[in-house]
Amino acid sequence: MPDLKTFDTYHSSPTLSQSAFPPPGSEEEKEIFRRMQASFPGQYEFSFPDKLAPKTVVIIPSLTLDQEILAKIDGIVHYEERMLCMLLLLRMPRTHIIFVSSTTIDPVIIDYYLHLLPGITGYHARQRLQLLSCYDSSPLSLTQKILERPRLIKRIKECIPHDHVAHIAFFNTTPYERTLAVRLGVPIFGCDPDLVDLGNKSQGRKLFKAAGLQVPQGFEDLKDRAEVAKALAALKEAKPKMRKAVVKMNDGFSGEGNAIYYYPDTKADCTYSKILENLPQQLKVVAPDLNYEKFMQHFESMEGIVEEFIDGEKKESPSVQGVINPLGRCQVLSTHDQLLGGEGGQVFLGAYFPARPAYAGALGVKTMELCELLKKQGVLGRFGVDFLSVKTDEGWDHFAIEINLRKGGTTHPFLMLQFLTEGNYNAETGEYLMQNGRPRFYFSSDNLVDDCFKGLTPHDLIDIAMDNEIMFNGATQEGVMFHLIGALSQYGKLGVVCIANSPKKAIAYYQKTVEVLKREGGKKPFR
C-alpha cells in the first residue's frame, strides 16, 4: 500500500503560513511537486481499482487560460459546472469529493446530479461531498482566486480525511495549478506544467509529424504579424488556388484564438508586402468583440501558426480523447464528430458520439501512436486530438489539427455517459456498449442558447424536464442530462447531453428539448 502520510515537511502543519512555502515557479517548488507526483502511481495502482478504498478527489474546475478571451464567452464562470459530472464518482461508497468553485452553486443543481447515483442514497452521497466557494465571480481564474485565499486552502486540506489518499482533478494545468498542488500537498492527475507547451499549436504540429500523422501545409513558431504575412504569402505561392488560411495563437482554445485570412482574387494582392498591408482588413477574427489589434497583441505574446484552410465537398471534424494513466498505460477513451460554427467553422458548438464508423477505428489507431509518443515525453492525464477529415474517392483523408493536454468540451459528456451507464468504448470497433451489450449514443452541446430561455431558474428547468419526460431515466438508460444550468436564467444558455440507443433518437431528444424549452421559455406574460 502507498504511504498515506504527508510527503513533505511543508505540509506537516495545516496552520503553516503561506510564506513558508517556496516561491512559485522556483526550482524548490518544482522538486516538491516532482516528489508528490512520484507518489501518485502507487496510490493509483492500489486505490483506483478498489471501489471501497478510502480516497478523496479534490475537483478544481479552473479554466486557467487567457482571461481576456474567456471574458468574451457569456456565462464563463458557470463553465466550472461542467465538471459537476465528476460528482458521480460518489457512486463509490467510500469516496469523498471536495468541489471548489468561484461562486456558490444552487443546491437544486447538486441534488440533480446526486439523484442519478446508482445504488447510493442522496443522503449518503451528500455526507461525502464538501462544496467550497471563493464567492468571487471576477474574470480571474479559479486557481488564482484560491491561491489568494490561504484560509480556503487550509479548509480544503482539513476536509481530506487523514486515512485517505487524495489527488486533484483540474480542467487544465499551468504553473498556478502546480503552486496550489504544492500548497495543498496533493498530487495532480494531469500534465506537469513544464510539459504543457507540448500541447500548443506549434508543438502540436511537430508532434503530429513525428508520429507520422498528416497535417495541413503550414508554418509554426511565428512571432509577429510580419512572420504571419510571410507565411500567408508562402502558402499562396505553394498553393495558388487556396482561398483561405487559418491563423492560430499557440494557446487559443475552442477556436477563440483563431482567425481566418481571406486571400484577394488578384495575384498582385497576394505578395508579402500587400498581405502585410491588407492584413487588418482581410483577417477575420473568430472571437466576438476581439478586434484585429487585440488579436495580434495576443498572438505576439504567445506566438502561433499559419496553416491552410482545409476545403472539401464533404468534410467532418472528428476528435479523439485519450488518457495516459500514472502507470504509463495509454488508452483511447472516445471519439466524436464535432459540430463547429462561427467564422470559418472554428468554434466548438457540440458533438456526436461516437464518431462515424467509417473512420472511428482508424483515428483511434492514429491517436494511440501519438499517445505513445506523449508518454515518452512524460505526459500524464487526459488529452484530446482534433482532426479534419475530407471524403475522397478512396475513403477519408485525416489531417491532425490540434492537441489539447487537458480536459475539453467532449470530456464531460463522455464522463456523464460512462458514469451513468457503466459501459466501455471499444477503440477498435468505434462502439460504446453497456454491460448488457447494448449500444449507446449521444448528441451533446455546450451552446444551446436562446433569449427566451432567460429567466428560467434551475428549479424551473428541472420542473420542465420532469413534466415533459426528458430527464435521464436510469431504468431505460436514455434521456437528457443538463449542465451549465447556472447560466440559464441570466444568459439563456444551457448545456445538454442527449443519450439514446441510436443516433437518430439522440437527436430526437435534443430537438424535443429545444422545442420544450422554447415553448416554456416563451410563457412570460409580463414582458
C-alpha positions as CSV (number, residue, x, y, z in Angstrom):
1,M,0.0,0.0,0.0
2,P,1.2,3.6,-0.6
3,D,2.2,5.7,2.3
4,L,-0.8,7.8,3.4
5,K,1.4,10.3,5.3
6,T,2.4,13.6,4.1
7,F,5.3,13.5,1.6
8,D,6.8,16.8,2.6
9,T,7.6,18.7,5.7
10,Y,6.0,21.8,4.2
11,H,2.6,20.2,4.8
12,S,3.2,19.0,8.4
13,S,1.0,21.7,9.9
14,P,-2.3,22.9,8.5
15,T,-1.7,26.3,10.1
16,L,1.6,26.9,8.3
17,S,1.9,30.4,6.9
18,Q,1.9,30.6,3.1
19,S,5.2,32.5,3.2
20,A,6.8,29.3,4.4
21,F,6.3,27.7,1.0
22,P,8.9,28.1,-1.7
23,P,8.4,30.9,-4.2
24,P,6.0,30.0,-7.1
25,G,7.9,28.6,-10.1
26,S,11.1,28.1,-8.1
27,E,13.3,25.0,-8.5
28,E,12.5,24.1,-4.9
29,E,8.7,24.2,-5.6
30,K,9.2,22.1,-8.8
31,E,11.2,19.5,-6.8
32,I,8.5,19.2,-4.2
33,F,5.9,18.8,-7.0
34,R,8.0,16.1,-8.6
35,R,8.2,14.2,-5.4
36,M,4.5,14.4,-4.8
37,Q,3.8,13.2,-8.4
38,A,6.2,10.3,-7.9
39,S,3.9,9.1,-5.1
40,F,0.9,9.0,-7.4
41,P,1.5,5.7,-9.3
42,G,1.4,3.8,-6.0
43,Q,-1.8,5.5,-5.0
44,Y,-3.4,4.9,-8.4
45,E,-2.4,1.2,-8.6
46,F,-3.8,0.3,-5.1
47,S,-6.7,2.6,-4.7
48,F,-8.3,3.3,-8.1
49,P,-9.4,-0.3,-8.9
50,D,-10.9,-0.7,-5.4
51,K,-14.4,0.8,-5.2
52,L,-14.3,0.5,-1.4
53,A,-10.8,2.1,-1.0
54,P,-11.0,5.4,1.1
55,K,-10.0,8.2,-1.2
56,T,-10.7,11.8,-1.8
57,V,-10.8,13.7,-5.2
58,V,-10.4,17.4,-5.0
59,I,-12.1,18.9,-8.0
60,I,-10.9,22.4,-9.0
61,P,-12.6,23.2,-12.4
62,S,-10.4,26.2,-13.1
63,L,-10.1,27.4,-16.7
64,T,-6.6,28.8,-16.4
65,L,-6.5,30.2,-19.9
66,D,-6.3,33.6,-21.5
67,Q,-8.7,35.6,-19.3
68,E,-9.4,38.3,-21.8
69,I,-10.5,35.8,-24.4
70,L,-12.5,33.9,-21.8
71,A,-14.3,37.1,-20.8
72,K,-15.9,37.2,-24.3
73,I,-17.8,34.0,-23.5
74,D,-21.2,34.6,-22.0
75,G,-21.6,32.9,-18.6
76,I,-18.0,31.8,-18.5
77,V,-18.0,31.4,-14.6
78,H,-20.7,28.7,-15.0
79,Y,-18.4,26.6,-17.2
80,E,-16.9,25.4,-14.0
81,E,-20.2,23.5,-13.6
82,R,-19.2,21.2,-16.4
83,M,-17.0,19.2,-14.0
84,L,-20.0,18.6,-11.7
85,C,-20.3,15.3,-13.7
86,M,-17.5,14.1,-11.5
87,L,-19.8,14.1,-8.5
88,L,-21.0,10.8,-9.9
89,L,-17.7,9.4,-8.5
90,L,-19.7,9.3,-5.3
91,R,-21.3,6.1,-6.5
92,M,-18.2,4.5,-4.9
93,P,-19.4,4.4,-1.2
94,R,-16.0,5.3,0.4
95,T,-15.0,8.1,-2.0
96,H,-15.1,11.7,-0.8
97,I,-15.4,14.7,-3.2
98,I,-14.3,18.3,-2.5
99,F,-15.6,20.6,-5.2
100,V,-14.3,24.1,-5.2
101,S,-16.0,26.8,-7.4
102,S,-15.7,30.6,-7.9
103,T,-19.3,31.2,-6.8
104,T,-21.8,29.1,-4.9
105,I,-23.8,26.5,-6.8
106,D,-27.5,26.3,-6.3
107,P,-28.4,23.2,-4.1
108,V,-31.0,22.1,-6.7
109,I,-28.2,21.6,-9.2
110,I,-26.3,19.5,-6.8
111,D,-29.4,17.5,-6.0
112,Y,-29.9,17.0,-9.7
113,Y,-26.6,15.2,-10.0
114,L,-26.8,13.2,-6.8
115,H,-30.2,11.7,-7.6
116,L,-28.7,9.9,-10.5
117,L,-26.2,7.8,-8.4
118,P,-26.9,4.1,-8.8
119,G,-27.3,2.2,-5.6
120,I,-26.4,5.2,-3.4
121,T,-28.9,7.4,-1.5
122,G,-28.6,11.1,-1.9
123,Y,-28.1,11.5,1.9
124,H,-25.2,9.0,1.9
125,A,-23.5,10.8,-1.0
126,R,-24.1,14.3,0.5
127,Q,-22.2,13.3,3.6
128,R,-19.2,12.6,1.5
129,L,-19.4,15.8,-0.6
130,Q,-17.9,19.1,0.5
131,L,-18.7,22.2,-1.6
132,L,-16.4,25.2,-1.2
133,S,-16.7,28.6,-2.8
134,C,-14.4,31.6,-3.4
135,Y,-17.5,33.9,-3.5
136,D,-15.8,35.7,-6.4
137,S,-17.2,36.0,-9.9
138,S,-14.4,38.1,-11.3
139,P,-12.6,37.1,-14.5
140,L,-9.5,35.8,-12.6
141,S,-9.1,32.0,-12.9
142,L,-10.4,29.9,-10.1
143,T,-6.9,28.6,-9.2
144,Q,-5.6,32.2,-8.8
145,K,-8.6,33.0,-6.6
146,I,-7.9,30.1,-4.3
147,L,-4.2,31.0,-4.1
148,E,-5.2,34.4,-2.9
149,R,-7.2,32.8,0.0
150,P,-4.9,30.9,2.3
151,R,-7.8,30.2,4.7
152,L,-9.6,28.5,1.9
153,I,-6.5,26.4,1.2
154,K,-6.5,25.4,4.8
155,R,-10.1,24.4,4.7
156,I,-9.5,22.2,1.6
157,K,-6.7,20.4,3.4
158,E,-8.8,19.9,6.6
159,C,-11.6,18.4,4.5
160,I,-9.4,15.4,3.4
161,P,-9.8,12.6,6.0
162,H,-6.5,11.6,7.5
163,D,-6.7,7.9,6.3
164,H,-7.5,8.9,2.6
165,V,-5.2,9.0,-0.4
166,A,-6.1,12.1,-2.5
167,H,-5.5,13.7,-5.8
168,I,-6.6,16.9,-7.6
169,A,-8.6,17.0,-10.9
170,F,-8.1,20.3,-12.7
171,F,-9.5,21.3,-16.1
172,N,-6.0,22.2,-17.2
173,T,-2.6,22.6,-15.5
174,T,-0.3,25.6,-15.5
175,P,2.3,26.9,-13.0
176,Y,-0.6,28.2,-10.9
177,E,-2.0,24.7,-10.5
178,R,1.4,23.4,-9.6
179,T,1.7,26.0,-6.9
180,L,-1.7,25.2,-5.5
181,A,-0.9,21.4,-5.5
182,V,2.3,22.0,-3.6
183,R,0.4,24.2,-1.0
184,L,-2.2,21.5,-0.6
185,G,0.3,18.7,-0.6
186,V,-1.8,16.7,-3.1
187,P,-0.7,15.3,-6.5
188,I,-2.4,16.1,-9.7
189,F,-3.9,13.7,-12.2
190,G,-2.7,15.9,-15.1
191,C,0.2,17.0,-17.0
192,D,3.3,18.6,-15.5
193,P,3.1,22.4,-16.3
194,D,6.6,22.2,-17.6
195,L,5.3,19.9,-20.4
196,V,2.1,21.8,-21.4
197,D,3.8,23.6,-24.2
198,L,3.7,20.2,-26.0
199,G,0.0,20.9,-26.4
200,N,0.3,24.3,-28.1
201,K,-0.3,24.8,-31.8
202,S,3.3,24.9,-32.9
203,Q,4.5,22.0,-30.8
204,G,1.4,20.1,-31.7
205,R,2.2,20.3,-35.4
206,K,5.7,19.0,-34.7
207,L,4.4,16.1,-32.6
208,F,1.9,15.1,-35.3
209,K,4.6,15.0,-37.9
210,A,6.9,13.0,-35.5
211,A,4.0,10.5,-35.0
212,G,3.5,10.1,-38.8
213,L,0.2,12.0,-38.9
214,Q,-0.8,14.1,-41.8
215,V,-1.0,17.9,-41.1
216,P,-2.3,20.8,-43.2
217,Q,0.5,22.6,-45.0
218,G,1.7,25.5,-42.9
219,F,4.3,27.1,-40.6
220,E,4.8,27.1,-36.9
221,D,6.7,29.2,-34.3
222,L,5.6,32.5,-35.9
223,K,6.3,35.5,-33.7
224,D,4.6,38.6,-35.1
225,R,2.4,39.9,-37.9
226,A,5.3,40.2,-40.3
227,E,6.1,36.5,-40.0
228,V,2.3,35.8,-40.3
229,A,2.3,37.7,-43.6
230,K,5.3,35.9,-44.9
231,A,3.7,32.5,-44.1
232,L,0.5,33.5,-45.8
233,A,2.3,34.6,-48.9
234,A,4.4,31.4,-49.0
235,L,1.2,29.2,-48.6
236,K,-0.5,31.1,-51.5
237,E,2.6,30.7,-53.7
238,A,2.7,26.9,-52.9
239,K,-1.0,26.5,-53.5
240,P,-2.2,29.2,-55.9
241,K,-5.9,28.0,-55.7
242,M,-6.0,28.4,-52.0
243,R,-8.8,30.8,-50.9
244,K,-8.4,30.8,-47.1
245,A,-5.8,30.2,-44.4
246,V,-6.1,29.9,-40.6
247,V,-4.0,32.0,-38.2
248,K,-3.9,30.5,-34.7
249,M,-2.5,31.6,-31.4
250,N,-0.4,28.9,-29.8
251,D,-2.6,28.8,-26.7
252,G,-6.0,29.6,-28.1
253,F,-8.9,27.4,-27.2
254,S,-12.4,26.4,-28.6
255,G,-11.5,28.3,-31.8
256,E,-11.5,31.6,-29.9
257,G,-7.8,32.2,-30.6
258,N,-8.2,31.7,-34.3
259,A,-8.7,34.0,-37.3
260,I,-9.4,33.3,-41.0
261,Y,-7.4,35.0,-43.7
262,Y,-9.3,35.5,-47.0
263,Y,-7.0,35.8,-50.0
264,P,-7.8,38.5,-52.5
265,D,-8.7,37.4,-56.0
266,T,-5.8,39.1,-57.7
267,K,-2.3,37.7,-57.6
268,A,-0.7,41.1,-57.1
269,D,-2.5,41.4,-53.8
270,C,-1.0,38.1,-52.5
271,T,2.6,39.2,-52.2
272,Y,4.2,39.5,-48.8
273,S,4.1,43.4,-48.8
274,K,0.4,43.5,-49.9
275,I,-0.7,40.9,-47.4
276,L,1.1,42.7,-44.6
277,E,-0.6,46.0,-45.7
278,N,-4.1,44.4,-46.0
279,L,-3.9,42.1,-43.0
280,P,-6.2,44.3,-40.8
281,Q,-8.9,44.1,-43.5
282,Q,-8.5,40.5,-44.7
283,L,-8.1,38.7,-41.4
284,K,-11.4,37.9,-39.8
285,V,-11.1,37.2,-36.0
286,V,-13.3,34.3,-34.7
287,A,-13.8,35.6,-31.2
288,P,-16.6,38.2,-31.0
289,D,-15.6,41.6,-29.8
290,L,-11.9,40.8,-30.3
291,N,-10.6,43.2,-32.9
292,Y,-7.6,42.8,-35.2
293,E,-5.2,44.8,-33.0
294,K,-6.1,42.9,-29.8
295,F,-5.9,39.6,-31.7
296,M,-2.4,40.4,-32.9
297,Q,-1.3,41.6,-29.5
298,H,-2.3,38.3,-28.1
299,F,-0.7,36.4,-31.0
300,E,2.6,38.2,-30.5
301,S,2.6,37.5,-26.8
302,M,2.1,33.7,-27.2
303,E,3.2,33.2,-30.9
304,G,1.4,30.8,-33.2
305,I,0.9,29.2,-36.6
306,V,-0.5,29.7,-40.0
307,E,-1.9,26.8,-42.0
308,E,-4.0,26.1,-45.0
309,F,-7.8,26.1,-44.6
310,I,-8.8,22.5,-45.4
311,D,-11.6,22.5,-48.0
312,G,-13.7,19.7,-49.3
313,E,-17.2,18.9,-50.6
314,K,-17.7,16.6,-47.7
315,K,-15.8,17.5,-44.6
316,E,-16.1,16.4,-41.0
317,S,-14.3,17.5,-37.7
318,P,-13.8,14.4,-35.6
319,S,-11.9,14.4,-32.3
320,V,-10.3,11.6,-30.3
321,Q,-9.9,11.6,-26.5
322,G,-7.2,9.6,-24.7
323,V,-5.5,9.3,-21.4
324,I,-2.1,8.3,-20.1
325,N,-2.6,6.9,-16.6
326,P,0.0,7.2,-13.7
327,L,1.2,3.6,-14.5
328,G,2.0,4.7,-18.1
329,R,-0.8,2.9,-19.8
330,C,-2.2,4.6,-23.0
331,Q,-5.9,4.4,-23.7
332,V,-8.2,5.8,-26.3
333,L,-11.3,6.8,-24.4
334,S,-13.7,8.1,-27.0
335,T,-14.2,9.6,-30.5
336,H,-16.6,12.3,-31.5
337,D,-17.8,14.1,-34.6
338,Q,-17.7,17.8,-33.6
339,L,-20.3,20.4,-34.6
340,L,-18.5,23.6,-35.4
341,G,-19.7,27.2,-36.1
342,G,-18.5,30.8,-36.0
343,E,-16.2,32.4,-38.5
344,G,-14.9,29.7,-40.9
345,G,-16.3,26.9,-38.6
346,Q,-13.7,27.4,-35.9
347,V,-15.9,27.4,-32.8
348,F,-16.9,24.2,-30.9
349,L,-20.6,24.0,-30.6
350,G,-21.3,20.4,-29.8
351,A,-20.5,16.8,-30.7
352,Y,-22.0,13.4,-31.8
353,F,-20.7,10.3,-30.0
354,P,-19.2,8.1,-31.3
355,A,-17.6,9.3,-34.5
356,R,-18.6,7.8,-37.8
357,P,-17.9,4.0,-38.1
358,A,-16.2,4.7,-41.4
359,Y,-13.2,6.2,-39.6
360,A,-13.6,6.0,-35.8
361,G,-11.4,2.9,-35.5
362,A,-8.7,4.3,-37.8
363,L,-8.5,7.6,-35.8
364,G,-8.2,5.5,-32.6
365,V,-5.1,3.7,-34.1
366,K,-3.5,7.0,-35.2
367,T,-4.1,8.6,-31.8
368,M,-2.5,5.6,-30.0
369,E,0.7,6.2,-31.9
370,L,0.7,9.8,-30.7
371,C,-0.2,8.7,-27.2
372,E,2.9,6.5,-27.0
373,L,5.0,9.5,-28.1
374,L,3.4,11.7,-25.5
375,K,4.1,9.0,-22.8
376,K,7.8,9.1,-23.7
377,Q,7.8,12.8,-23.2
378,G,6.4,12.3,-19.7
379,V,2.8,13.4,-20.3
380,L,0.2,12.3,-17.7
381,G,-3.6,12.6,-17.8
382,R,-6.3,13.3,-20.4
383,F,-5.7,14.8,-23.8
384,G,-7.7,15.3,-27.0
385,V,-6.7,15.5,-30.6
386,D,-8.8,17.3,-33.2
387,F,-8.8,16.2,-36.9
388,L,-10.3,17.5,-40.1
389,S,-11.4,14.6,-42.4
390,V,-12.2,15.0,-46.0
391,K,-14.1,12.4,-48.1
392,T,-12.2,11.2,-51.2
393,D,-12.9,8.6,-53.8
394,E,-10.7,6.1,-51.8
395,G,-12.1,6.9,-48.4
396,W,-11.2,9.7,-45.9
397,D,-8.1,11.9,-45.6
398,H,-7.4,12.8,-42.0
399,F,-5.5,16.0,-41.1
400,A,-4.3,16.4,-37.4
401,I,-5.2,19.9,-36.4
402,E,-4.7,20.4,-32.7
403,I,-3.8,18.6,-29.5
404,N,-5.1,19.6,-26.1
405,L,-3.2,18.3,-23.0
406,R,-6.3,19.0,-20.8
407,K,-9.9,18.2,-20.4
408,G,-12.0,19.6,-23.2
409,G,-15.6,20.2,-24.5
410,T,-16.1,16.4,-25.1
411,T,-14.7,15.3,-21.7
412,H,-17.7,15.9,-19.5
413,P,-20.4,14.4,-21.9
414,F,-18.5,11.2,-22.1
415,L,-17.9,11.1,-18.4
416,M,-21.6,11.5,-17.9
417,L,-22.4,8.6,-20.2
418,Q,-19.8,6.4,-18.6
419,F,-20.8,7.2,-15.0
420,L,-24.5,6.7,-15.8
421,T,-24.3,3.6,-17.9
422,E,-21.1,2.0,-16.7
423,G,-20.2,0.9,-20.2
424,N,-17.0,0.9,-22.3
425,Y,-15.8,2.3,-25.6
426,N,-14.1,-0.1,-27.9
427,A,-11.4,1.9,-29.8
428,E,-11.1,-0.8,-32.5
429,T,-14.7,-1.1,-33.4
430,G,-15.8,2.5,-32.6
431,E,-18.7,1.2,-30.4
432,Y,-19.8,2.1,-26.9
433,L,-21.5,-0.9,-25.2
434,M,-23.1,-1.1,-21.8
435,Q,-22.6,-4.1,-19.6
436,N,-25.6,-5.8,-21.1
437,G,-24.1,-5.5,-24.6
438,R,-26.5,-2.8,-25.8
439,P,-25.1,0.3,-27.5
440,R,-25.5,3.9,-26.5
441,F,-25.0,7.1,-28.5
442,Y,-25.4,10.8,-27.6
443,F,-25.5,14.3,-29.0
444,S,-24.1,17.0,-26.8
445,S,-23.9,20.8,-26.9
446,D,-22.4,23.5,-24.6
447,N,-24.2,26.1,-26.7
448,L,-28.0,25.8,-26.5
449,V,-28.8,29.5,-26.4
450,D,-32.0,31.5,-26.8
451,D,-33.1,34.8,-25.3
452,C,-36.5,33.2,-24.5
453,F,-34.7,30.9,-22.0
454,K,-33.6,33.9,-19.9
455,G,-35.4,34.0,-16.6
456,L,-35.8,30.2,-16.3
457,T,-34.2,29.2,-13.0
458,P,-32.6,25.8,-12.2
459,H,-35.8,24.9,-10.3
460,D,-37.8,25.8,-13.4
461,L,-35.6,23.7,-15.7
462,I,-35.9,20.5,-13.5
463,D,-39.6,21.0,-13.2
464,I,-40.0,21.4,-17.0
465,A,-37.8,18.4,-17.7
466,M,-39.8,16.2,-15.4
467,D,-43.2,17.4,-16.8
468,N,-42.1,16.7,-20.3
469,E,-40.3,13.4,-19.7
470,I,-36.9,14.4,-21.0
471,M,-35.0,13.7,-17.8
472,F,-32.4,10.9,-18.0
473,N,-34.1,7.7,-17.0
474,G,-31.9,5.2,-15.1
475,A,-34.3,2.3,-16.0
476,T,-34.1,2.8,-19.8
477,Q,-30.6,4.4,-19.7
478,E,-31.8,7.1,-22.0
479,G,-32.8,10.8,-21.8
480,V,-31.3,14.2,-21.3
481,M,-28.6,15.4,-18.9
482,F,-28.2,19.1,-18.4
483,H,-25.1,21.1,-17.5
484,L,-24.2,24.9,-17.4
485,I,-27.6,25.1,-15.5
486,G,-26.4,28.1,-13.6
487,A,-26.0,30.1,-16.8
488,L,-29.6,29.6,-17.9
489,S,-31.5,32.4,-16.1
490,Q,-29.1,35.3,-16.8
491,Y,-27.7,34.3,-20.2
492,G,-30.3,32.0,-21.7
493,K,-27.6,29.4,-22.1
494,L,-27.5,25.7,-21.4
495,G,-25.5,22.5,-22.0
496,V,-27.2,19.2,-22.8
497,V,-26.1,15.6,-23.3
498,C,-28.9,13.6,-25.1
499,I,-28.3,9.8,-24.6
500,A,-30.2,7.2,-26.5
501,N,-30.0,3.7,-28.1
502,S,-29.5,5.2,-31.6
503,P,-28.1,8.4,-33.1
504,K,-31.5,9.3,-34.6
505,K,-33.1,9.0,-31.2
506,A,-30.4,11.1,-29.5
507,I,-31.1,13.9,-32.0
508,A,-34.8,13.5,-31.4
509,Y,-34.2,14.0,-27.7
510,Y,-32.3,17.2,-28.5
511,Q,-35.0,18.5,-30.8
512,K,-37.6,17.8,-28.2
513,T,-35.6,19.6,-25.5
514,V,-35.2,22.7,-27.7
515,E,-38.9,22.6,-28.6
516,V,-40.0,22.2,-24.9
517,L,-37.6,25.0,-23.6
518,K,-38.7,27.4,-26.3
519,R,-42.4,26.8,-25.6
520,E,-41.9,27.1,-21.8
521,G,-39.5,30.0,-22.0
522,G,-42.0,31.9,-24.1
523,K,-44.5,31.9,-21.4
524,K,-43.6,35.3,-20.0
525,P,-46.8,37.4,-19.8
526,F,-45.2,40.3,-18.0
527,R,-42.8,41.1,-20.9
